[in-house]
C-alpha cells in the first residue's frame, strides 16, 4: 500500500514569486487549480491507496473535503514539520509518496511510473529545475528524514547515501515540472494541456513585460 501526502501552503503565501505577473486573486486561483489537478491524478493512480492533504487555508480545505480526501489541518511550524505530523498518521507498513501541489502536468501514469521506480528499501526522488524536490517516494522500511526547500534534491541524495539507501533520481517529465517562476507560467501557457490549470491559465491576464524572466 502507498499513501500520498500533499502539503499545501496558505493561499496568502501561494506563489509569491509570481507576483510580478499575476494578481493575488489570480495566484490563489492558480494554486487551487493546481492542487485540484494533482488530487485528480492521485485519485486516478493505480499505485496510490490513500491520500492525505495538509492545509490550513479554508478554500483548500473545502476542496479537499469535497473530494472525500483525508484532510490534516496544518498546524506545523514549516513544511517539513507539517510533513512529519502527516507521516505520523500513516501505518508503519505503508509506503509513502510526498508530492507537491504545484505540478500542473502530472498525470496518474506519471505517478504510477514514479512510485514503481522506487527501489526496494530505498527512495525515489524527482528533481525540479532549481534543485528542489517535487516528489519523494520511500517504502515501508525506509522513512528517511527529509529536508524540503531550496536545494533539497542534493540534501535528500546525500541523506540517502549516508544511510546507505538505494536511490533513483528523476530529472525530466511532468512530475518534475513545477510552477515557481514567471517563465514557468509562460511555458505552460504555450502547452497547457486539457486540465483545469491550463484552462484557467488561458483566461488569466499575464503581464507581458515580464515574459523574459528566468
N, C-alpha and C positions, 0 to 999 in steps of 0.2 A: 504493500500500500504506500501511496505517496500523498502527502499533504502539501498543498501550495500555500505559501504565506505572501500576501501582497501588502507592503507598507504604503500608506498614503499620507502625504503631508497635508496640513491645513490649507484650505483654498486661499487664505490670505497670504500664504507663503508660496503658493504654487507658481512655478516657472518664473521667478523674479528676473532671471536673466533675459527673458523675452519682453521686458517692459518697454524696450525701445521700439518694438514693432506691434505690440498688442496692448489694448487697454486692460485694466484689472478685470473687468467683467469678461472679456474675451479669454483671458488667461484662465480664469476659473472654469469657463465653459469648456475650454480645451482640455484641462486637467480631468474633468469629469468624463468627457468623451473618451479619452484615452483609457481611463480606468474601466469604463464600460466595455471597451473593445478587448482589453486584457482579460476581464472576467468572462466574456463570451468565449474567448479562445480556451481558457482554462476549463470552462464548463463542457466544451466540446471535445476536450482532450481524452484520449483513451488511457493515459497513464496517471491522471490525477483523480484521486478518490474523495478528496475533501479540500475545501478552500477556506482560508481564514484571511480576513482583511483587518488591518489595524488602521483605525481612522478616528479622529476626534471631531471632524467637521460634520455639521448636521446634514448638509446636502449629500455628502459622500456616504454617510451612514444610511440615509434614506435609500440611496441607490443600492447599497449592499443588501439591506434587509428586504427590499422589493424583489431581489433575486433569490431569497431564501439561502443566502450565504452566511456563514458564521462571521459575526462582527465582534471584534475585540476593541472596545473603546480605548483609544490610545492614551495611556497615562505615562508613557515612557518619557524620560528626560531628553532623549535623542533617538535617532533612527535605530542604532544598534541596541539600545536599551529596550525599545519597543519590540524589536525582533526577539530579544531574549524572553520578554514576557509572553510573546506568542508561542515560542518554541516550547514553553512550559505546558502549553495546552495540548501538545502533540504526544501521542503514545510513544514510548521508547523504541518500539519495534517498527516504527514507521519512518520511511524515507521522507526527506523534506526538500521542497523546491522553494527558494526565495526568489521572487521575480518582481521587478519594479513595475509601477503602474503607468509608465510613460513610454510604452513600446507599441506605437500605433499600427505597426505592420505585422506583429506576431500573430500566427495562426495556431490552431490546435496541432497541426502536423509538426510545426517548428518546436512546440513544447514537447511533443512525444519524442521527437528525434533527440532533443537535448537531454531529456530525462533518461532515455535509453542509452545515451552515450556515457553515462556516469559509470566509472569503473567500480568494480566490487571493492568495498572497503575504502573508497576514495571519494573524490569530488569532481564535479564538472563546473567550469566557470565560463561565463560569457562576458567578453570584454567590450566596453564602449570605445568610441573614437578617442576619448580623452583619458583613457586608462582607468576608468571606473569599472564597476561590475554591475551589469544589468540583470544577471541571473546567476544563482548558485544552487547546485543540487548536491546533496550529500545523502548517503544511505544510512540505514538504521544504526550502524555501529560507529559512524564517524562523528557526527555532530561537532564539527570543527568550530573553533572560535572564529567569528567573522568580524570584519572591520570595514564596513561600507563607508563610502565617502570618496573624496578626491584621491586618486592614486591607489584605490583599493585593490585593483587586479593584481598588482605586484605584491601587495601585502598578503593577499589570500594565497598566491602561489608560494610565497616564502613560508607562510604558516604551514601549508601542506607539505612542503619539502622538509621543514624542521620536524614535522610529526611523522615523516616517512610514509606519507599517504600518496597513493597514485592519483594523478590529476590530469584531466584533459581540459584544454582551453579552446573555446570557440571565439573567433575574432571577426567573423563575417556572418551576414544573414540577418533576417528580421529580428531575431532575438537579441542582437547587438545594437540595433538602431533605436536610440532614444532621442527624445526631443529636449534639447538642452540649450541650444543656441539659435539665434535667428536664422542662420543658414540652414539648420535642420528643417525649419518650417518651410522654407522655400524649396528645398529638395523634396519634401513630402508633397507640397502642392503640385509640383511637376509630375508626380507619380502617386496620386492619393489613394488608389485602390477604391474598393467599394464599401469601405467600412465607415462607421459613424464619424471617426476623427477626420477622415478625408472629406466626407460630405460637409462637415462643419467648417473645415479649413477653406473649402471652396467659397463659402459665404462670408468669411471674415475679411476685413479690410486691413491688409498688411501695409505698413508704411514703406514704400518702395525705395526711399532714400537709404535704407539700411540693408539692401539686398546683398551688398558685398561684405557684410560682417562675417568673420570667421569664428 
